Amino acid sequence: MELKGRVALVTGATSGIGLATATSLAQQGANLVLGARSEKPAVLAGLSAITGLHGARCVFVAGDVRDPDTSTRLVAAAQQAFGQLDAVVHSAGGPAPGTALSQSYDNWLNAFDVHVNSAFHLFRAAHPLLAASQGTMVLLSSAAALRGCPGTIAYQTVKAALIQMARALARDHAAEGIRVNCIAPGIIRTPFQASMTEEARLNNLKNRIPLGREGTTEQVASMILQLITNDFITGETVVLDGGMSMRMV
C-alpha cells in the first residue's frame, strides 16, 4: 500500500507512539484522522504543517476511547473529510498497575474498556470503510503480554487479549481484504515510562534488555508503517523489545 493520498486514523495520536506514528504517516503524505482525549494545539499544528507539505490534511477528534461513540465519531470524520479510510492504528492506552488482590474490580474492568473494548468498538465502526478500501488495522500490544511481569496483572491480560483479537479479526475478515496485525513494544521511552526511576532504568539496560538500550517511538512507528504498507502480512504480532522477551537468563 502506498501511503501518499491514503487516509489513516490514529488514536492516542498526540503523544508517545501514537504521535510518532502520526508523524511518520504525515511524512509519507497520508491524510490523517487523529484521536486523543484532549487537543494539544502545538502538536496538531506541527502535524498539520507536515501533511500540508505533502498536499494532505489532518483532522482531530477529541474523545475517550472507552466511549463507543468516540469510535463512531472518528470514523465519521474520516468519511466526511476524505470519503475513505485505509488504515487504523489503535495506539490509545494507559497503565493498569496492581496485583489481583491489590486492585479494585472497577480498575480491572477499566483496563478492558481502555485497551480491549475500545479496539472492538473501533474495528466495528471502521469495518465498512476498511472493507471498501481493503484496508488494514494495527493494534498496540506490549512485550508484557508475552512474559510474566510483577504487579500488572490487568495490563498483561488486556495486552495479551489484543494479540488474539488481531488473529481473530484477521482470520474472520481476510476474505474482505482487511488485514489486522499487532505490535508488541518493550521498554520505549514515552510518557508512559515517566514514573520509572533511574535505578529501574539502569537495571533494564544492564540486566533485562540484551541490546542494552531502550527503544524509541520512531522505531515502533517504523514497524507500524511496515505492517500498514506490506499487504501480505496479517494476523501477526511483531515484537520490538531489544531481545528482552526472548532471553532465558
C-alpha positions as CSV (number, residue, x, y, z in Angstrom):
1,M,0.0,0.0,0.0
2,E,1.4,3.4,-1.0
3,L,0.6,5.9,1.7
4,K,0.5,9.2,-0.2
5,G,-3.1,10.2,-0.6
6,R,-4.3,7.4,1.7
7,V,-6.3,8.1,4.9
8,A,-5.0,6.8,8.3
9,L,-6.8,7.0,11.6
10,V,-4.6,7.1,14.7
11,T,-5.8,7.0,18.3
12,G,-3.6,8.3,21.2
13,A,-2.2,10.5,18.5
14,T,-0.9,13.4,20.5
15,S,1.9,11.7,22.5
16,G,4.3,8.7,22.5
17,I,4.0,6.0,19.9
18,G,0.8,7.4,18.6
19,L,2.4,10.8,17.8
20,A,5.5,9.2,16.3
21,T,3.2,7.1,14.1
22,A,1.1,10.0,13.0
23,T,4.3,12.0,12.2
24,S,5.7,9.2,10.1
25,L,2.4,8.8,8.2
26,A,2.3,12.5,7.6
27,Q,5.8,12.5,6.3
28,Q,4.7,9.8,3.8
29,G,1.9,12.1,2.5
30,A,-1.1,10.3,4.2
31,N,-4.2,12.2,5.3
32,L,-4.8,11.8,9.0
33,V,-7.7,11.5,11.4
34,L,-6.3,12.0,14.8
35,G,-7.9,10.9,18.1
36,A,-7.0,11.8,21.7
37,R,-8.7,12.7,24.9
38,S,-7.8,16.4,24.6
39,E,-6.4,18.7,21.9
40,K,-2.8,19.8,22.0
41,P,-2.7,22.8,19.7
42,A,1.1,22.8,19.2
43,V,1.2,19.1,18.4
44,L,-1.7,19.4,15.9
45,A,-0.2,22.5,14.3
46,G,3.0,20.6,13.7
47,L,1.2,17.6,12.2
48,S,-0.9,19.9,10.0
49,A,2.2,21.6,8.7
50,I,3.8,18.2,7.8
51,T,0.7,17.0,6.0
52,G,0.3,20.3,4.2
53,L,3.8,20.0,2.8
54,H,2.6,16.8,1.0
55,G,-0.7,18.1,-0.2
56,A,-2.5,16.2,2.6
57,R,-4.6,17.2,5.6
58,C,-5.4,16.2,9.1
59,V,-8.5,16.4,11.3
60,F,-8.8,16.0,15.0
61,V,-11.5,14.4,17.1
62,A,-11.4,14.6,20.9
63,G,-12.9,11.8,22.9
64,D,-12.3,8.9,25.3
65,V,-11.8,5.6,23.6
66,R,-13.7,3.9,26.4
67,D,-16.9,5.5,24.9
68,P,-18.1,3.6,21.8
69,D,-19.3,7.0,20.4
70,T,-15.7,8.1,20.1
71,S,-15.0,5.4,17.6
72,T,-18.2,6.3,15.7
73,R,-17.2,10.0,15.5
74,L,-13.6,9.2,14.5
75,V,-14.8,7.1,11.5
76,A,-17.5,9.6,10.6
77,A,-14.8,12.3,10.5
78,A,-12.8,10.2,8.0
79,Q,-15.8,9.7,5.9
80,Q,-16.8,13.3,5.9
81,A,-13.3,14.8,5.4
82,F,-11.9,12.3,3.0
83,G,-14.6,9.8,1.9
84,Q,-12.5,6.8,2.7
85,L,-10.4,5.1,5.4
86,D,-7.4,2.9,4.6
87,A,-5.5,2.3,7.8
88,V,-6.3,2.3,11.5
89,V,-3.7,2.4,14.3
90,H,-5.1,1.9,17.7
91,S,-2.4,3.4,20.0
92,A,-4.5,4.8,22.8
93,G,-4.0,3.1,26.1
94,G,-2.7,3.6,29.6
95,P,-1.1,1.9,32.7
96,A,-3.0,-0.6,34.8
97,P,-0.9,-1.4,37.9
98,G,-1.7,-3.8,40.7
99,T,-2.0,-7.5,41.5
100,A,-5.2,-9.5,41.6
101,L,-5.5,-8.7,45.3
102,S,-4.4,-5.1,45.4
103,Q,-6.6,-3.5,42.7
104,S,-10.3,-2.9,42.7
105,Y,-12.7,-4.7,40.3
106,D,-13.5,-1.3,38.8
107,N,-9.9,-0.8,37.8
108,W,-9.8,-4.3,36.3
109,L,-12.8,-3.5,34.2
110,N,-11.4,-0.1,33.2
111,A,-8.3,-1.8,31.8
112,F,-10.5,-3.8,29.5
113,D,-12.5,-0.7,28.5
114,V,-9.3,1.2,27.7
115,H,-7.5,-1.5,25.7
116,V,-9.8,-4.3,24.6
117,N,-13.3,-2.9,24.4
118,S,-12.1,0.2,22.6
119,A,-10.4,-1.9,19.9
120,F,-13.6,-3.9,19.5
121,H,-15.7,-0.7,19.1
122,L,-13.1,0.9,16.7
123,F,-13.0,-2.1,14.4
124,R,-16.8,-2.3,14.2
125,A,-17.1,1.3,13.4
126,A,-14.3,1.3,10.8
127,H,-15.2,-2.0,9.2
128,P,-17.4,-0.7,6.3
129,L,-14.7,1.7,5.2
130,L,-11.9,-0.8,5.7
131,A,-13.8,-3.4,3.7
132,A,-14.4,-0.8,0.9
133,S,-10.7,0.0,0.7
134,Q,-9.3,-3.4,1.6
135,G,-7.6,-1.6,4.4
136,T,-5.7,-2.6,7.5
137,M,-5.6,-2.2,11.3
138,V,-2.7,-2.3,13.7
139,L,-3.3,-2.9,17.4
140,L,-0.8,-1.9,20.1
141,S,0.1,-4.7,22.5
142,S,3.2,-5.0,24.7
143,A,6.1,-7.3,25.5
144,A,4.4,-7.5,28.9
145,A,1.8,-9.7,27.2
146,L,4.4,-12.3,26.4
147,R,6.1,-12.9,29.8
148,G,5.1,-12.6,33.4
149,C,5.7,-9.2,35.0
150,P,5.2,-8.4,38.7
151,G,2.3,-6.2,39.8
152,T,0.5,-5.6,36.5
153,I,-2.0,-8.4,36.0
154,A,-4.7,-6.3,34.3
155,Y,-2.2,-4.7,31.9
156,Q,-0.7,-8.0,30.9
157,T,-4.0,-9.6,30.4
158,V,-5.5,-6.9,28.2
159,K,-2.4,-6.6,26.1
160,A,-2.4,-10.4,25.6
161,A,-6.0,-10.2,24.6
162,L,-5.2,-7.8,21.8
163,I,-2.8,-10.3,20.3
164,Q,-5.5,-12.9,19.9
165,M,-8.0,-10.2,18.8
166,A,-5.7,-9.4,15.9
167,R,-5.5,-13.0,14.9
168,A,-9.3,-13.5,15.2
169,L,-10.1,-10.3,13.2
170,A,-7.5,-11.2,10.6
171,R,-9.0,-14.6,10.1
172,D,-12.6,-13.5,10.0
173,H,-12.1,-10.6,7.6
174,A,-9.4,-11.8,5.3
175,A,-11.9,-12.6,2.6
176,E,-12.8,-8.9,2.6
177,G,-9.2,-8.0,2.0
178,I,-8.9,-6.5,5.5
179,R,-5.6,-7.1,7.3
180,V,-5.1,-6.9,11.0
181,N,-1.8,-7.1,12.9
182,C,-0.4,-6.4,16.3
183,I,2.8,-4.8,17.5
184,A,4.3,-5.6,21.0
185,P,6.9,-3.0,22.1
186,G,9.2,-3.5,25.0
187,I,10.6,-0.6,27.0
188,I,10.2,2.5,24.9
189,R,10.8,6.0,26.3
190,T,7.4,7.6,26.3
191,P,5.2,9.5,28.8
192,F,4.0,6.0,29.8
193,Q,7.5,5.5,31.4
194,A,7.6,8.9,33.1
195,S,7.4,7.4,36.6
196,M,10.4,5.0,36.0
197,T,13.2,5.6,38.5
198,E,16.8,5.9,37.4
199,E,17.5,2.7,39.3
200,A,14.9,0.8,37.3
201,R,16.2,2.3,34.1
202,L,19.7,1.2,34.7
203,N,18.5,-2.3,35.8
204,N,16.7,-2.6,32.4
205,L,19.7,-1.7,30.5
206,K,22.1,-3.9,32.4
207,N,20.0,-6.9,33.2
208,R,16.8,-7.1,31.2
209,I,17.5,-5.8,27.6
210,P,20.2,-7.8,25.8
211,L,20.9,-5.0,23.4
212,G,21.5,-2.7,26.4
213,R,19.3,0.2,25.3
214,E,15.7,1.4,25.3
215,G,13.7,1.6,22.1
216,T,12.4,4.8,20.5
217,T,8.9,5.7,19.4
218,E,10.3,6.3,15.9
219,Q,11.5,2.6,15.8
220,V,8.0,1.4,16.7
221,A,6.4,3.8,14.3
222,S,8.6,2.5,11.5
223,M,7.4,-1.1,12.1
224,I,3.8,0.1,12.2
225,L,4.2,1.6,8.8
226,Q,5.7,-1.7,7.6
227,L,2.7,-3.5,8.8
228,I,0.4,-1.0,7.0
229,T,2.3,-1.0,3.7
230,N,3.2,-4.7,3.3
231,D,-0.1,-6.2,2.1
232,F,0.9,-9.8,2.6
233,I,1.1,-9.7,6.4
234,T,-1.9,-10.4,8.5
235,G,-2.7,-12.0,11.9
236,E,0.8,-11.4,13.1
237,T,2.4,-9.9,16.2
238,V,5.8,-8.2,15.8
239,V,7.9,-7.7,19.0
240,L,10.3,-4.8,19.4
241,D,12.0,-5.1,22.7
242,G,15.7,-5.3,22.2
243,G,15.6,-9.1,22.9
244,M,14.0,-8.7,26.3
245,S,11.3,-11.3,25.9
246,M,13.5,-13.9,24.2
247,R,16.1,-14.3,26.9
248,M,16.2,-17.1,29.4
249,V,18.8,-15.6,31.8
